[in-house]
Amino acid sequence: MTAGRAPVPFTPSSAAKGAAGRLLDAILTALRPWLVAPSQPLPAAPRVLVVRPDHLGDAVLATSVLTPLADALTPARLDVLCAPWSVDVFAQHPAVTQAIPVRLPWWLAARGASFGSRVAAWLGLPAVIAMVRRRRYDVVLELRGDLRQILCFGALSGAPERIGTDRTGGRALLTRCWPFDGSLHEVEKAMGIVATLGVRRAGRPTLTPPAATTPEVEAALALAAGNGRQWLVLAPWGSQPAKSCSEAQIAAIARHAAARGLGLALVGAAADRPRAAAICRHLGDAAAGVADLTGRTTVNDLTWVMARASAAICVDSGPAHVAAAVGTPVAVVFGPTDPGQFRPWGGEVTVLTTDPPGTPVETLEPDRLCRMIAEALGGALRD
């Protein structure tokens, strides 16, 4: 159900950011002798820091390299610098010594945080850099290829090995650089970066579901999945409007699920709660089979819910990666983003695309979308 994609236009905003990045990269290259520590041989049991403080889906995909890294390096510790919203992804991973949550101003801006919180994050950034320096890591791996993070947590960390990719620059600040290849999937990019350390075994994203969730989540699911019937998870909202389902599409999916006797767990961020409440009101009697969990789940709760669902229906978003990482069959609807780079990796994943590819998700006619989902998940559901 996939097809060729139209090229993404190069907008003035991205052009301006690209020019600023190239200028900053040139300045940092000139300052390299005063910024970075000299390279040294790795000790037998190095102290390793992995840097991935961005989106939830990216955090889940990054788990693919953690066990291969631990097996290859036998590190004294393997820490992950991550965003607060993805700390649960790493905190429970068996290869991780400590997940260190940090609030970085550029990722707060990407999530629409207030001006005050972004200013506070900028003011707190020197303390974060100082904390990383105090830990005296031997190896820092920056998996995104973000020049800001290469500078702050690679060059300024004091680590003798600084490894990453040159997606936005920073090659001169790295001791080992994997040449960026934008055509590859995010997991393949991460494996390319760690391969510079001799890590050859490929991994896959994994999450360990917790043993329990909150009573509130359990009670909502018990109502939606009455009499032991199967239930699905629906994650219809992405980080951009073009990646999200319309109200008509969500209502159609809920009605199709109700017609098949299936319960439905609706998940999303706290900002999605008004939309979810409006949809449930419009569904009338069909809303009895819907558990509205929007804004009510941590990542651990979401992992628990996904692991117990019969299947999941998601747009290109963090919950899609969570579903795949716990092995739940998932149908993922892609609009403007490229599934070749960003689809969930591994598991029972079916990619659905708009027609033509690259158009907003809401352009899919609701009943047609439901038929596509039914075909994708038919094998995952018992009659």
C-alpha positions in Angstrom: 0.0 0.0 0.0 3.0 2.2 -0.4 4.0 4.3 -3.4 6.6 6.8 -4.6 6.6 10.1 -2.8 6.6 13.6 -4.1 9.7 15.6 -3.1 9.4 17.8 0.0 9.8 21.5 -0.9 12.7 23.4 0.5 11.0 26.3 2.4 12.5 29.7 3.1 12.5 28.8 6.8 14.6 25.6 6.3 16.9 27.5 3.9 17.5 30.2 6.6 18.1 27.6 9.3 20.5 25.7 6.9 22.5 28.9 6.2 22.7 29.6 10.0 23.8 26.1 10.6 26.6 26.2 8.0 27.9 29.5 9.4 27.9 28.1 12.9 29.6 25.0 11.7 32.4 27.0 10.0 32.9 29.0 13.2 33.1 25.9 15.4 35.5 24.3 13.0 37.9 27.3 13.4 37.5 27.0 17.1 38.1 23.3 17.3 41.6 23.4 18.9 40.1 25.2 21.9 36.9 23.3 22.2 37.6 19.6 22.1 39.8 17.1 24.0 42.3 15.0 22.1 41.3 11.5 21.1 42.6 8.7 23.3 42.4 4.9 23.1 39.2 3.5 24.6 39.6 1.9 28.1 38.6 -1.7 28.6 35.3 -0.7 30.2 34.4 2.8 28.9 31.9 5.1 30.4 29.4 5.8 27.6 26.7 8.5 27.0 24.1 8.2 24.3 22.4 11.5 23.4 18.8 11.3 22.2 16.7 14.1 23.8 14.1 14.6 21.1 10.8 12.9 20.0 9.2 9.9 21.7 9.3 7.9 18.4 13.0 8.7 17.9 13.7 7.5 21.5 12.0 4.2 20.8 14.0 3.7 17.6 17.2 4.5 19.5 16.7 1.4 21.7 17.8 -0.7 18.7 21.5 0.1 19.3 21.6 -0.1 23.1 22.1 -3.9 23.6 24.5 -4.2 20.6 26.5 -1.3 22.2 26.6 -2.9 25.6 27.6 -6.3 24.2 30.4 -4.9 22.1 31.9 -2.4 24.6 31.1 -4.0 28.0 30.9 -0.4 29.4 31.3 0.5 33.0 28.1 2.4 32.6 25.8 3.3 29.6 23.8 6.4 30.3 21.2 8.0 28.0 20.6 11.8 27.8 16.9 12.0 26.9 13.9 14.2 27.0 11.6 14.1 30.1 8.7 12.8 28.0 10.8 9.8 26.8 12.7 8.9 30.0 10.4 5.8 30.6 11.7 4.4 27.2 15.3 4.2 28.5 14.8 3.8 32.3 13.6 0.3 32.1 16.0 -0.9 29.3 18.3 -3.7 30.6 21.4 -2.2 28.9 21.0 1.3 30.4 22.6 2.3 33.6 20.8 5.6 34.0 18.3 7.7 31.9 19.1 11.4 32.4 16.1 13.6 31.5 17.0 17.1 30.3 14.8 20.0 29.1 16.5 21.4 26.1 15.2 24.8 24.8 15.1 23.8 21.1 13.0 20.7 21.8 10.7 22.6 24.1 10.2 25.1 21.3 9.4 22.2 18.9 6.6 21.1 21.3 5.1 24.6 21.6 6.3 25.3 25.2 5.9 28.7 26.7 8.4 31.5 26.2 9.2 31.5 29.9 10.0 27.7 30.0 12.2 28.0 27.0 14.1 31.0 28.5 14.5 28.9 31.7 15.9 26.0 29.7 18.4 28.3 28.0 19.5 29.6 31.3 19.8 26.1 32.7 21.8 24.7 29.7 25.3 25.5 31.2 24.4 23.5 34.3 23.4 20.5 32.0 26.8 20.8 30.2 28.6 21.0 33.5 26.8 17.9 34.8 27.9 15.9 31.7 31.5 17.1 32.1 31.5 16.0 35.8 30.6 12.4 34.8 33.8 12.1 32.7 32.5 10.0 29.9 35.0 8.2 27.7 32.5 8.0 24.7 29.7 10.3 23.7 27.4 9.1 20.9 25.0 11.8 19.4 22.5 9.9 17.3 20.6 12.7 15.7 23.3 14.6 13.9 22.3 17.8 15.6 25.1 20.4 15.6 23.8 22.0 18.9 23.9 18.7 20.7 27.3 17.7 19.2 28.7 21.0 20.5 27.0 21.0 24.0 27.3 17.3 24.9 30.2 16.1 22.6 32.7 18.9 22.1 32.1 20.5 25.5 31.8 17.2 27.4 35.6 16.6 27.7 35.0 13.0 26.3 38.0 11.8 24.2 35.7 9.9 21.8 32.9 11.9 20.3 30.8 10.0 17.7 27.9 11.0 15.5 26.9 12.0 12.0 27.2 15.3 10.0 23.5 15.8 9.2 23.7 19.5 10.2 27.5 19.8 10.5 29.8 19.2 13.4 32.2 16.8 11.6 35.3 18.8 12.9 34.0 18.3 16.5 33.7 14.5 16.2 36.5 12.0 16.5 34.5 9.4 14.4 31.9 10.6 11.9 29.4 8.4 10.0 28.6 10.3 6.7 24.9 11.1 6.9 22.7 9.3 4.4 19.1 10.7 4.5 17.7 7.9 2.4 18.1 5.4 5.2 15.7 4.5 8.0 16.4 6.0 11.4 17.4 2.6 12.8 19.9 2.1 9.9 21.3 5.6 10.6 21.8 4.8 14.3 23.5 1.5 13.4 25.8 3.3 11.0 26.9 5.6 13.8 27.6 2.8 16.3 29.3 0.8 13.6 32.2 3.3 13.7 33.0 1.7 17.1 33.0 -1.8 15.6 29.5 -2.7 16.6 28.3 -5.0 13.9 25.3 -6.8 15.3 22.0 -5.1 14.4 19.3 -4.7 17.0 15.6 -3.9 17.0 13.6 -1.4 19.1 12.3 -3.0 22.2 10.2 -1.8 25.2 9.4 -3.8 28.3 5.8 -3.3 29.4 5.4 -2.6 33.2 3.5 -5.2 35.3 0.6 -2.7 36.0 -0.9 0.6 35.1 -3.0 3.1 37.0 -6.5 2.2 38.3 -8.0 4.9 36.2 -6.6 3.4 33.0 -7.7 -0.1 34.0 -11.2 1.0 34.8 -11.6 2.9 31.5 -10.4 -0.2 29.5 -12.7 -2.5 31.5 -15.7 -0.4 30.4 -14.6 -0.3 26.7 -13.7 -4.0 26.6 -16.7 -5.3 28.4 -17.3 -9.1 28.5 -13.7 -9.9 27.6 -14.0 -8.7 24.0 -11.0 -7.6 22.0 -10.0 -4.0 21.9 -7.9 -1.7 19.7 -5.7 1.3 20.4 -6.3 4.4 18.3 -3.6 7.1 18.2 -5.0 9.5 15.6 -3.0 12.7 16.3 0.5 13.5 15.2 2.9 16.4 15.9 1.6 18.3 12.8 -2.0 18.8 11.6 -1.1 17.2 8.2 -0.1 14.0 10.1 -3.4 13.8 12.0 -6.7 12.2 11.4 -9.8 14.3 11.0 -12.8 14.1 13.4 -14.8 12.4 10.7 -12.1 9.8 10.2 -11.8 9.1 13.9 -15.6 8.8 14.3 -15.8 6.4 11.3 -13.1 4.2 12.9 -14.9 4.2 16.2 -18.2 3.2 14.5 -16.6 0.4 12.5 -15.0 -0.9 15.6 -18.3 -0.9 17.5 -20.0 -2.6 14.5 -17.5 -5.5 14.9 -17.9 -5.7 18.6 -14.5 -4.3 19.3 -13.6 -1.9 22.1 -11.4 1.1 21.4 -8.8 2.9 23.5 -8.2 6.5 22.3 -4.8 7.8 23.2 -3.1 11.2 22.8 -1.5 14.1 24.6 -3.2 16.3 27.2 -3.8 19.0 24.5 -5.9 16.4 22.6 -8.5 16.0 25.4 -11.0 18.6 24.1 -11.0 17.0 20.7 -11.4 13.5 22.1 -14.3 14.6 24.3 -16.0 16.2 21.3 -15.7 13.1 19.3 -17.1 10.9 22.1 -20.1 13.3 22.4 -20.8 13.0 18.7 -20.6 9.2 18.7 -23.6 8.9 21.0 -24.2 5.2 22.0 -21.1 4.1 20.1 -19.0 6.0 22.7 -19.8 3.3 25.2 -17.1 1.2 23.6 -14.5 3.9 23.7 -12.0 4.4 26.5 -10.8 8.0 26.3 -7.2 7.9 27.6 -6.0 11.1 26.1 -3.7 12.9 28.4 -4.1 10.2 31.0 -1.1 7.9 30.2 2.6 8.1 30.8 4.9 6.3 28.4 4.8 3.3 30.8 1.0 3.3 30.8 0.9 3.6 27.0 3.4 0.6 26.8 1.1 -1.4 29.1 -2.0 -0.5 27.1 -0.3 -1.3 23.7 1.1 -4.7 24.9 -2.4 -5.8 25.9 -4.3 -4.6 22.8 -5.3 -6.9 20.0 -4.0 -4.3 17.5 -3.3 -0.6 17.1 -4.2 2.1 14.5 -1.8 5.0 14.5 -0.7 8.0 12.5 3.1 8.6 12.2 3.6 9.3 15.9 5.3 8.0 19.0 2.5 5.5 19.9 3.0 3.7 16.6 6.6 3.0 17.6 5.6 1.9 21.0 3.1 -0.6 19.5 5.7 -2.1 17.2 8.3 -2.2 20.0 6.1 -4.4 22.2 5.1 -6.6 19.2 1.5 -5.5 18.8 0.2 -5.6 15.2 -0.1 -2.0 14.0 -1.5 -0.2 11.0 0.3 3.2 10.5 -1.2 5.9 8.3 1.5 8.1 6.7 0.7 11.5 5.2 3.5 14.0 4.5 6.4 12.0 6.2 8.4 9.3 4.5 7.7 5.8 5.8 11.0 4.7 4.3 12.8 6.7 7.0 10.3 6.9 9.8 8.1 3.8 9.9 8.0 1.7 13.0 10.8 -0.9 12.8 10.2 -4.6 13.3 7.1 -6.2 14.6 3.8 -6.6 12.7 3.7 -3.3 11.0 1.5 -2.4 8.0 2.1 1.0 6.4 -0.9 2.8 4.8 -0.3 5.9 2.7 -2.5 8.7 1.3 -3.3 8.9 -2.3 -1.3 10.6 -3.7 1.4 10.0 -1.2 2.7 13.0 0.7 -0.8 14.6 1.1 -2.4 15.2 4.6 -3.9 12.2 6.3 -7.3 13.9 6.5 -7.6 13.7 2.7 -8.3 10.0 2.9 -12.1 9.4 2.7 -13.2 8.0 6.1 -14.9 4.8 4.9 -11.9 4.1 2.5 -9.5 4.5 5.4 -11.6 2.1 7.5 -11.4 -0.5 4.7 -7.7 -0.1 4.5 -7.3 -0.6 8.2 -9.6 -3.7 8.2 -7.5 -5.2 5.4 -4.3 -4.4 7.2 -5.4 -5.8 10.6 -7.7 -8.6 9.6 -5.3 -11.3 10.5 -4.7 -9.8 13.9 -8.4 -10.0 14.9 -10.4 -13.2 15.6 -13.9 -13.3 14.1 
